[in-house]
Amino acid sequence: MSTERIQQAYALARERYAELGVDTEAAIEQLAGIPVSLHCWQGDDVGGFESEEGLTGGGIQATGNYPGKARNADELRADLDKALSLIPGRHRLNLHAIYAETGGRKVERNELAPEHFSRWIEWAASKGMGMDFNPSYFSHPLAESGFTLANRDESIRKFWVEHGIVCRRIGAAIGKALGTPCVTNVWIPDGYKDIPADRLTPRMILQRSLDELFAEPLDPSLNLDSVESKLFGIGSESYVVGSHEFYLAYAVQRRCLLCLDAVRDFGHQGPVDARELLSSLGHFLFQPFVRLVYRRLGLTPLIGKPGQHPQDHDGEDPVPDRNPERKIRGCGTDESPQDGEPGPDRGGHHRHPREPRGGGHQDGCRIEDVTGKTERRKAVEDKPRHQGQRHGSGQNPLFV
């Protein structure tokens, strides 16, 4: 597509938004002031430069076999230079501990120091960029069991606590050198593939580890602590220690940042609107922002739970329509009450107009198969809705 055609399309969109009272130029200007922290691991599939073997040990499902991947830090910085030249705006770099440059010497993760990232800091300073940082709780012999900060083995748990402590200090050094706070984000892979008998003890261990990790006071103008939940993973499909609920409570109580993965935390199921979640968290955390992470393209504004992951975020229908005889009930027809009108639930009781119907109703639409079973399904419109038009108005047919 030519630049001229893109400009013409934008001019039409700008006029349409202006009719709705939206100034697109002002929105773009505001957006340009929000930096995106670019993941360093997108250049080599999370391989890092800790050893020539690449990814080893447990805790992560990645191969390190990215075609044409960077083989060293200089190549990765060159790839980042190219990417940044094509991405509008000013951004940041999000770096993992396994991308340290140790001069060929073996340095354990609990012994890392700011000097092992000096070339990264110099590179970012030359670009006028800020940096964020991450401890690496995976691809290590002490992560083989799938447990790190929640490990019942005290020596292993202590090692990973020490790794987090040195990473916070590195984050503070980065923030001081670049003149902008470094967000040091803690993510761990800990969890079980099968349903455990004891869900509480690992979380008590994790809480103790985090308290020890964050015990040293650091200047928030240099380093900001962040915790990130995990919904599920390969090998931890049924239970993860650092769940959304755990970290939400921890962040509120400990006053640290809460990192919301736009795929895992806003994915799968549950009628929780992202706007409701973010505004609520912003109120209780008293922080200038709630950190968002985008691991893949696409954002589904829902919240999920482990074990309830029917799709892998690729945009496919999580519940395929296996029955061609299923038929739509309601959806703007005379079989469904109009918006604002009460209607009976499955027990014959009348409901409030805003109360969801029982039996799989949502947004005035029900899908029913020949067995009479109902399932919740998000109804969408086959054309843009006119201003003021609502579901159940009888003006637009809906389809699933």
C-alpha positions in Angstrom: 0.0 0.0 0.0 1.4 3.4 -1.0 1.9 6.2 1.5 -0.6 8.3 -0.3 -3.3 5.7 0.2 -2.5 5.3 3.8 -2.8 9.1 4.3 -6.2 9.1 2.5 -7.5 6.3 4.7 -6.3 8.1 7.8 -8.0 11.4 6.6 -11.3 9.6 6.3 -10.8 7.9 9.8 -9.9 11.3 11.3 -13.1 12.9 10.0 -15.2 10.0 11.3 -13.6 10.2 14.8 -14.0 14.0 14.8 -17.8 13.5 14.3 -17.7 11.5 17.6 -15.7 14.2 19.4 -12.3 12.5 19.2 -9.2 14.4 18.2 -7.0 11.8 16.6 -4.0 14.1 16.3 -4.1 14.8 20.1 -4.5 11.1 20.8 -1.5 10.3 18.7 0.6 13.0 20.3 -0.4 11.7 23.8 0.5 8.1 22.7 3.9 9.2 21.4 4.8 10.2 25.0 4.2 6.7 26.3 7.3 4.5 25.9 7.0 0.8 25.2 9.6 -1.4 26.9 10.9 -3.7 24.1 11.6 -7.3 25.1 15.3 -8.2 24.5 14.3 -11.9 24.1 12.4 -11.3 20.9 15.8 -11.2 19.2 16.9 -14.8 20.2 13.9 -16.7 21.6 15.0 -16.2 25.2 18.4 -17.9 24.7 20.5 -15.3 26.5 24.3 -15.3 26.7 24.9 -17.1 29.9 26.4 -20.1 28.2 27.0 -21.4 24.7 24.5 -24.2 25.3 21.6 -21.7 25.3 18.5 -22.7 27.1 19.0 -25.4 29.7 17.1 -26.6 32.7 13.4 -26.0 33.5 10.9 -23.2 33.9 10.3 -22.1 30.4 8.9 -23.5 27.2 11.1 -22.1 24.5 13.7 -23.6 22.1 16.2 -20.9 21.6 16.2 -21.8 17.9 15.0 -18.5 16.5 16.1 -18.4 12.8 18.8 -15.8 12.3 18.9 -15.1 16.1 21.6 -12.9 17.6 24.6 -14.9 18.7 26.0 -12.3 21.1 25.1 -9.0 22.7 26.6 -6.9 20.0 24.5 -8.6 17.3 21.4 -8.3 19.5 22.0 -4.6 20.0 22.4 -4.2 16.2 19.1 -5.9 15.7 17.5 -3.6 18.3 19.0 -0.6 16.5 17.2 -1.8 13.3 13.9 -2.5 15.0 13.9 0.9 16.8 14.6 2.7 13.5 11.3 1.3 12.2 9.2 1.8 15.4 7.8 5.3 15.9 8.3 7.0 19.2 10.9 6.8 22.0 11.0 3.5 23.8 12.8 1.5 26.5 14.7 -1.8 26.6 13.4 -4.7 28.8 16.5 -6.8 29.7 16.7 -10.2 31.4 19.5 -11.3 33.7 20.7 -14.1 31.4 21.8 -11.4 28.9 24.7 -10.4 31.1 28.1 -9.8 29.5 30.7 -11.5 31.8 33.7 -11.6 29.4 33.5 -15.3 29.1 33.7 -15.9 32.8 31.2 -18.1 34.7 29.2 -15.9 37.0 26.4 -17.4 39.0 23.1 -15.6 39.0 23.2 -14.7 42.6 26.6 -13.0 42.1 25.6 -10.8 39.1 26.5 -7.1 39.5 25.9 -3.8 37.6 29.2 -4.1 35.8 28.0 -7.2 33.9 25.4 -4.9 32.2 27.6 -1.8 31.7 27.7 -2.1 27.9 23.9 -2.4 27.8 23.6 0.7 30.0 26.1 2.6 27.7 24.1 1.6 24.7 20.8 2.7 26.2 22.3 6.0 27.3 23.6 6.7 23.7 20.0 6.2 22.5 18.4 8.4 25.2 16.4 5.3 26.3 15.4 4.0 29.7 15.8 0.3 30.7 13.8 -2.2 32.7 15.1 -5.4 34.2 14.1 -9.0 35.0 15.6 -11.7 37.2 15.7 -15.0 35.2 14.0 -17.7 37.2 14.4 -20.4 34.5 16.9 -22.3 32.3 19.1 -23.2 35.2 19.9 -26.5 37.0 18.3 -25.2 40.2 15.0 -24.7 38.2 14.8 -28.3 37.0 12.1 -29.1 39.5 9.9 -26.3 38.2 10.1 -24.5 41.6 12.3 -21.5 42.4 11.1 -18.9 45.0 8.5 -21.4 46.2 10.9 -24.3 46.5 10.7 -26.4 49.6 14.4 -27.0 49.5 15.8 -24.2 51.6 19.2 -24.0 49.8 17.5 -23.7 46.4 15.0 -21.2 47.7 17.8 -19.1 49.2 19.7 -19.1 45.9 16.8 -17.7 44.0 16.1 -15.1 46.7 19.7 -13.9 46.4 19.3 -13.7 42.6 16.3 -11.4 43.1 18.2 -9.2 45.6 21.2 -8.7 43.2 18.8 -8.0 40.3 17.0 -5.2 42.3 20.4 -3.6 42.9 21.2 -3.9 39.2 17.9 -2.2 38.5 18.7 0.6 40.8 22.1 1.1 39.2 20.4 1.2 35.7 18.0 3.8 37.0 20.7 5.9 38.4 22.8 5.8 35.2 20.0 6.5 32.8 18.1 9.1 35.0 14.8 7.2 34.8 13.4 4.6 37.2 14.1 0.9 36.2 11.1 -1.4 36.7 12.5 -4.7 38.0 9.9 -7.3 37.4 9.7 -10.7 39.2 8.1 -13.6 37.4 8.6 -17.2 38.4 7.4 -20.5 36.7 6.6 -22.4 39.9 3.6 -24.7 39.6 2.2 -28.2 39.2 1.0 -30.1 36.1 -1.5 -32.1 38.3 -4.0 -30.8 40.9 -2.1 -30.6 44.2 -3.3 -31.6 47.6 -1.7 -28.6 49.2 -2.2 -25.2 47.5 -1.4 -23.1 50.6 2.2 -24.1 51.6 3.9 -23.1 48.3 2.2 -19.7 48.5 3.4 -19.2 52.1 6.9 -20.0 50.9 6.6 -17.6 48.0 5.4 -14.8 50.3 8.3 -15.4 52.6 10.7 -15.3 49.7 9.3 -12.1 48.2 9.4 -10.4 51.6 13.1 -11.3 51.9 13.8 -10.3 48.3 12.2 -6.8 48.7 13.5 -6.2 52.3 16.3 -3.9 51.2 14.9 -0.4 50.8 15.8 1.1 47.4 15.1 4.6 46.1 11.9 4.5 44.0 13.3 7.2 41.8 15.9 4.6 40.7 14.1 1.2 41.0 10.4 0.2 41.0 9.5 -3.3 42.1 7.0 -5.3 40.1 5.4 -8.7 40.5 3.9 -10.6 37.6 1.4 -13.5 37.8 1.2 -16.6 35.6 -2.0 -18.2 34.5 -0.6 -21.6 33.4 2.2 -23.1 31.4 3.6 -26.3 30.0 4.1 -28.4 33.1 2.0 -26.2 35.3 -1.5 -26.5 33.8 -3.4 -27.2 37.0 -1.7 -25.0 39.6 0.7 -22.0 39.7 1.9 -20.6 42.9 2.1 -16.9 41.7 -1.5 -16.7 40.5 -3.2 -13.4 39.6 -5.1 -13.5 42.9 -2.0 -14.0 44.9 0.0 -11.2 43.4 -3.0 -8.8 43.4 -3.3 -9.2 47.1 0.5 -9.0 47.6 0.9 -5.9 45.5 -2.0 -4.1 47.3 -0.5 -5.1 50.7 3.1 -4.4 49.9 2.6 -1.4 47.7 4.6 -2.6 44.7 3.7 -2.6 41.0 1.4 -5.3 39.5 2.4 -6.5 36.1 -0.6 -7.6 34.0 0.2 -9.9 31.1 -2.2 -8.8 28.4 -2.5 -12.4 27.2 -2.5 -14.4 30.4 -4.3 -11.9 32.7 -6.7 -10.5 30.1 -7.3 -13.9 28.5 -9.5 -16.9 28.5 -12.7 -16.3 30.4 -14.6 -14.4 33.1 -16.8 -11.3 32.6 -14.2 -8.8 34.0 -13.7 -5.8 31.8 -10.1 -4.6 31.5 -11.3 -1.0 32.2 -12.9 -2.1 35.5 -9.8 -4.0 36.5 -7.3 -1.2 35.7 -9.3 1.6 37.4 -9.8 -0.5 40.5 -6.1 -1.5 40.7 -5.1 2.1 40.2 -7.3 3.2 43.1 -5.9 0.7 45.6 -2.3 0.6 44.5 -1.8 4.4 44.5 0.7 4.0 41.7 1.2 6.2 38.6 0.6 3.2 36.4 -0.2 -0.5 36.3 2.4 -2.2 34.2 1.2 -4.1 31.1 3.1 -6.7 29.2 2.2 -7.7 25.6 3.7 -11.1 24.8 1.7 -11.7 21.6 -0.4 -9.6 19.3 -4.0 -9.2 20.5 -5.8 -8.3 23.7 -8.8 -10.0 25.1 -10.3 -8.0 28.0 -11.1 -10.9 30.3 -9.6 -12.7 33.3 -9.0 -16.4 33.6 -7.9 -19.2 35.9 -5.5 -22.1 35.7 -6.9 -25.2 34.1 -9.4 -23.2 32.1 -7.4 -22.5 28.9 -9.3 -23.8 25.9 -7.3 -21.9 23.4 -3.7 -20.7 23.0 -4.5 -17.1 22.3 -4.4 -17.5 18.5 -7.8 -16.0 17.9 -9.6 -19.3 17.4 -13.0 -20.0 18.8 -12.4 -21.7 22.2 -15.6 -23.7 21.9 -15.9 -25.0 18.3 -19.4 -25.4 17.0 -19.5 -29.1 16.5 -23.3 -29.3 16.1 -24.6 -27.9 12.8 -28.2 -28.2 14.2 -27.6 -25.5 16.9 -29.9 -22.5 16.5 -29.9 -19.0 17.8 -32.6 -17.9 20.3 -33.3 -14.2 20.9 -30.6 -11.9 19.6 -32.9 -9.1 18.8 -35.9 -11.3 17.8 -39.3 -11.2 19.4 -38.2 -14.3 21.5 -36.0 -12.2 23.7 -37.0 -9.3 25.9 -36.0 -5.9 24.7 -33.2 -4.0 26.5 -34.6 -2.4 29.7 -37.5 -4.9 29.9 -37.6 -7.5 32.7 -37.7 -11.2 31.7 -38.2 -14.5 33.5 -35.1 -16.6 34.4 -35.0 -20.4 34.2 -37.0 -20.7 37.4 -39.8 -18.4 36.1 -38.7 -15.5 38.3 -38.5 -12.0 36.9 -35.1 -10.4 36.9 -33.8 -6.9 37.0 -33.3 -5.5 33.5 -29.5 -5.3 34.0 -29.2 -8.7 35.6 -27.8 -11.5 33.4 -30.3 -14.2 32.6 -29.6 -17.7 33.9 -29.0 -20.7 31.6 -26.4 -19.2 29.3 -28.0 -15.9 28.4 -25.7 -12.9 27.8 -26.3 -9.7 26.0 -29.8 -10.7 25.1 -28.6 -13.8 23.1 -28.8 -17.5 23.7 -27.5 -20.4 21.7 -29.3 -23.7 22.0 -28.6 -27.1 20.5 -31.0 -29.9 19.9 -30.3 -31.3 23.4 -31.6 -28.1 25.0 -28.2 -27.3 26.5 -27.1 -23.7 26.5 -23.7 -22.2 26.5 -22.5 -18.6 27.0 -21.1 -17.1 23.9 -20.1 -13.6 23.1 -22.5 -12.2 20.5 -21.0 -9.8 17.9 -22.6 -7.7 15.2 -22.1 -8.2 11.5 -21.7 -4.4 11.0 -20.8 -1.4 13.0 -23.4 -0.4 15.5 -25.0 3.0 15.1 -24.7 5.5 18.0 -27.3 4.8 20.6 -28.2 1.4 19.2 -28.1 -1.5 21.8 -28.2 -5.3 21.7 -31.8 -6.5 21.7 -33.1 -3.5 19.8 -34.3 -5.5 16.9 -32.4 -3.3 14.4 -29.2 -5.4 13.8 -29.1 -9.2 13.6 -26.4 -10.7 15.7 -24.4 -13.8 14.9 -21.9 -16.0 16.7 
